[in-house]
């Protein structure tokens, strides 16, 4: 009676070392959205400013997602959207427990630019205080009055 149940369990037990090894390799592989970009290090200098802050807005470089070379391609648009979501996820991991949200309505704003020329020159007129700019493309702003 137990013999029919024992065979599948033994087969699963034989697969366990391979599954465990693959899981260990996956955990050891760093998550990267761009080659050579270490996302935890990219945002680490923001953490002291965000102690006690529940949520920050996350804004990405719009020029990266409006390239003429990629216009009119649904596949490329989907790929860019997936990459943007993945980069936001990496920012969330780096800034946890502060919640990173994709809207610009929070008092604290994390900007993730690849192209420094895309940073709006009128950020003061927009009511933003520059809190931290480590020079790696990530910038932390605080909205005045919030």
PyMOL commands that set and color helices and strands:
alter all, ss='L'
color gray80, all
select helices_A, chain A and resi 3-28+39-50+62-65+68-70+74-95+116-118
alter helices_A, ss='H'
color red, helices_A
select strands_A, chain A and resi 55-60+99-101+108-112+128-133+138-143
alter strands_A, ss='S'
color yellow, strands_A
deselect
rebuild
show_as cartoon
